[in-house]
């Protein structure tokens, strides 16, 4: 008789425990999305005051070996930004508005890349569409962030589309305004993969001419050349005038219709509007084989 009573009690206890856990699971599922504060690397030790080093916009940097890694920047929203959309870090001196960055060689990611989309990001489909496209067309696998040491954090920006170059370590942001579409998201993710603007390649003068006089003065830094050590992801692949990393010919012109980038020879500048170009895909698959 006692054994039957114990059996009935055990069954009742089991049912009550099951209902309690089911309620907990439902509550956990209804929690707000994970909020992760994106780390902002501070390369203040590598920033040089503009009072001691301020190259003229549009001029070539010295070929001296001590200056081959120098990158001019402007401070936008507290960040040191180069080439219009490459985040360098946060200057420790808040009074700095421009200067020089001694650029390190960007690291590359492993094939598995953790990521997180901040809750205040709008139009998350544009990000998921870009990630899905890259997974389908390369060996990259994006996984949800769960306390991994390094990750890409998509966060909202008031304006602009911005990213660090390569794998910087920690929780590195890709900052997106509401105006950044799928194309712009792909562009910024490729920066995070280590790719630079095509028109900023060190050898670009063989293929295009930068028409400095036609460029709005505040945007001229976007047309400077990148240092050789930033070319690791691009490698020795050919110049690609159709790359998603290529600017159109009239970007940031002083007046409509003026060319800021003039092609040479048989070059036709026609950046892709959807997905990546064939050369973009070749470069990506070389680094991350399918």
C-alpha positions in Angstrom: 0.0 0.0 0.0 2.8 2.4 0.9 4.6 1.7 -2.3 1.5 2.7 -4.3 1.2 5.9 -2.4 4.9 6.7 -3.1 4.4 5.9 -6.8 1.4 8.2 -7.0 3.3 11.0 -5.2 6.3 10.6 -7.5 4.0 10.8 -10.6 2.3 14.0 -9.3 5.7 15.5 -8.4 7.0 14.7 -11.9 3.9 16.4 -13.5 4.4 19.5 -11.4 8.1 19.7 -12.3 7.4 19.4 -16.0 4.8 22.2 -15.9 7.3 24.4 -13.9 10.1 23.9 -16.5 7.8 24.5 -19.4 6.8 27.8 -17.9 10.5 28.7 -17.4 11.3 27.9 -21.0 8.4 30.0 -22.3 9.7 32.9 -20.1 13.2 32.5 -21.4 12.0 32.5 -25.0 10.3 35.9 -24.5 13.4 37.7 -23.2 14.7 40.7 -25.0 17.4 40.1 -27.7 21.0 39.8 -26.4 22.6 43.2 -25.9 26.4 43.3 -26.3 28.4 46.5 -26.0 30.7 46.7 -29.0 34.3 47.2 -28.0 36.1 50.2 -29.5 39.8 49.6 -29.9 41.9 52.5 -28.9 45.1 52.8 -31.0 46.1 56.1 -29.3 49.7 54.9 -29.1 49.8 54.8 -32.9 48.1 58.2 -33.5 50.4 61.0 -34.4 49.3 64.6 -33.6 48.5 66.5 -36.7 50.8 69.3 -35.4 53.8 67.1 -36.1 52.6 65.0 -39.0 49.9 66.3 -41.4 50.4 65.3 -45.1 48.7 67.5 -47.7 45.4 66.0 -49.0 45.9 64.5 -52.4 49.7 64.5 -52.2 51.7 61.3 -52.2 53.2 60.1 -48.9 56.9 59.9 -48.8 58.4 56.6 -50.1 60.7 56.5 -47.0 60.3 53.1 -45.3 59.3 54.8 -42.0 56.2 56.3 -43.6 54.9 53.4 -45.8 52.4 52.4 -43.2 51.0 55.9 -42.5 47.3 56.4 -43.1 45.6 59.9 -42.9 42.4 60.0 -41.0 39.5 62.3 -39.9 37.6 62.0 -36.7 33.9 61.3 -37.2 31.5 60.7 -34.3 34.5 60.2 -32.0 36.1 57.6 -34.3 39.3 58.0 -36.4 38.1 57.1 -39.9 40.2 56.5 -43.0 39.1 56.3 -46.7 35.6 57.3 -45.8 34.4 54.2 -44.0 37.3 52.3 -42.4 37.3 52.7 -38.6 40.7 52.9 -37.0 39.9 53.4 -33.4 39.1 56.1 -30.9 41.7 58.8 -30.2 42.5 59.2 -26.6 42.9 62.9 -27.1 39.3 64.2 -27.7 40.6 67.4 -29.3 42.1 65.6 -32.3 40.1 66.1 -35.5 42.6 64.6 -38.0 46.0 63.1 -38.0 48.1 60.1 -39.1 47.6 56.4 -38.2 50.6 54.0 -38.3 48.7 51.1 -39.8 49.3 47.5 -38.6 48.9 44.5 -40.9 45.2 43.3 -40.7 44.6 39.8 -39.5 42.2 37.4 -41.2 39.3 35.5 -39.7 38.9 31.8 -39.3 36.2 30.2 -41.5 33.7 30.4 -38.6 32.8 34.0 -37.6 30.7 34.9 -34.6 28.3 37.8 -35.1 25.5 39.7 -33.3 22.9 42.2 -34.4 22.2 44.9 -31.8 18.5 45.3 -31.0 18.2 48.9 -32.2 19.3 47.9 -35.7 16.5 48.5 -38.2 15.9 46.4 -41.3 17.8 43.3 -40.1 16.9 41.5 -43.3 19.6 43.4 -45.2 22.2 42.0 -42.8 20.9 38.5 -42.9 20.6 38.6 -46.7 24.3 39.7 -46.9 25.5 37.0 -44.5 23.5 34.3 -46.3 24.9 35.4 -49.7 28.5 35.2 -48.3 27.9 31.8 -46.8 26.5 30.5 -50.0 29.4 31.8 -52.1 32.4 31.0 -49.9 33.5 28.8 -47.1 32.6 31.4 -44.4 30.2 30.2 -41.7 28.5 32.9 -39.6 27.5 31.7 -36.1 25.6 33.5 -33.3 27.7 35.2 -30.7 27.8 33.4 -27.4 30.7 34.9 -25.4 33.3 34.1 -28.0 36.5 36.2 -27.7 36.2 37.8 -31.1 33.0 38.7 -33.0 31.5 41.2 -35.4 28.8 43.3 -33.8 26.4 45.1 -36.1 25.3 48.3 -34.5 23.3 51.3 -35.5 25.0 54.6 -36.7 23.3 58.0 -37.1 24.8 58.1 -40.6 27.4 56.4 -42.8 28.3 52.7 -43.2 31.6 51.9 -41.4 33.8 48.9 -40.5 37.2 48.1 -39.1 39.7 46.5 -41.5 40.3 42.8 -41.0 40.1 41.0 -37.7 41.1 43.4 -34.9 40.2 41.2 -31.9 37.4 41.6 -29.4 33.9 42.7 -30.3 34.5 44.8 -33.3 31.6 46.9 -34.8 30.2 47.3 -38.2 28.2 50.5 -37.9 25.2 50.9 -40.2 22.8 53.8 -40.7 19.3 53.2 -41.9 20.4 54.1 -45.4 22.9 51.3 -45.7 21.4 48.6 -48.1 22.5 45.1 -48.8 25.2 46.3 -51.2 26.7 48.6 -48.5 26.4 45.8 -45.9 28.4 43.5 -48.2 30.9 46.2 -48.7 31.5 46.8 -45.0 31.7 43.0 -44.3 34.4 42.7 -46.9 36.3 45.5 -45.1 36.0 43.4 -42.0 37.3 40.4 -44.0 40.4 42.6 -44.8 39.5 44.0 -48.3 40.2 47.6 -49.2 38.7 49.9 -51.8 39.7 49.0 -55.3 40.5 52.6 -56.4 42.8 53.0 -53.4 45.1 50.1 -54.4 48.8 51.1 -54.4 49.0 50.2 -58.1 45.8 52.0 -59.1 47.6 54.6 -61.2 48.1 52.0 -63.9 44.3 51.6 -64.3 42.7 54.9 -63.2 43.4 58.6 -62.7 42.1 60.4 -59.7 40.8 63.8 -60.7 41.6 65.7 -57.5 40.2 69.0 -58.7 36.8 67.5 -59.2 36.5 66.0 -55.7 34.7 67.8 -52.9 37.6 68.9 -50.6 36.1 67.2 -47.5 36.1 63.8 -49.3 39.6 63.8 -50.8 41.0 61.5 -48.1 38.7 58.8 -49.5 40.9 58.7 -52.6 44.3 58.3 -51.0 46.2 55.0 -51.6 46.3 52.3 -49.0 49.7 51.1 -47.6 51.1 47.9 -49.2 50.6 45.9 -45.9 46.8 46.4 -46.3 46.8 44.4 -49.5 47.0 40.9 -48.0 43.4 39.9 -48.7 43.5 41.3 -52.2 46.8 39.7 -52.9 48.1 39.8 -56.4 44.6 39.5 -58.0 44.0 41.8 -61.0 42.4 45.3 -60.7 38.7 44.9 -60.8 36.6 47.9 -62.0 33.4 46.0 -61.3 34.2 45.2 -57.7 31.7 46.0 -54.9 34.7 47.8 -53.4 35.1 50.1 -56.4 33.7 53.7 -56.3 31.6 54.9 -59.3 33.3 57.4 -61.6 31.5 60.5 -60.2 31.5 59.7 -56.5 31.9 62.9 -54.3 32.2 65.2 -57.3 32.0 69.0 -56.9 29.3 69.1 -59.6 27.0 66.5 -61.2 28.6 64.9 -64.2 32.2 65.5 -63.2 34.5 62.5 -63.1 36.4 61.9 -59.9 37.8 58.6 -61.2 38.9 58.5 -64.8 39.5 55.0 -66.3 42.6 54.4 -68.4 42.9 52.3 -71.6 40.1 49.7 -72.0 39.1 49.9 -68.3 35.3 50.3 -67.9 34.3 51.2 -64.3 30.9 49.6 -63.6 30.7 48.4 -59.9 28.2 45.6 -59.3 24.9 46.6 -57.9 23.9 43.2 -56.5 26.1 40.6 -54.8 29.8 40.5 -55.5 31.8 40.6 -58.8 33.5 37.5 -60.2 36.9 38.8 -58.9 35.4 39.6 -55.5 34.2 36.0 -55.3 37.5 34.6 -56.5 39.4 36.6 -53.8 36.9 35.5 -51.1 37.1 31.8 -52.1 40.9 31.9 -52.1 40.9 33.0 -48.5 37.8 30.9 -47.5 37.5 27.9 -49.9 34.1 26.2 -50.2 
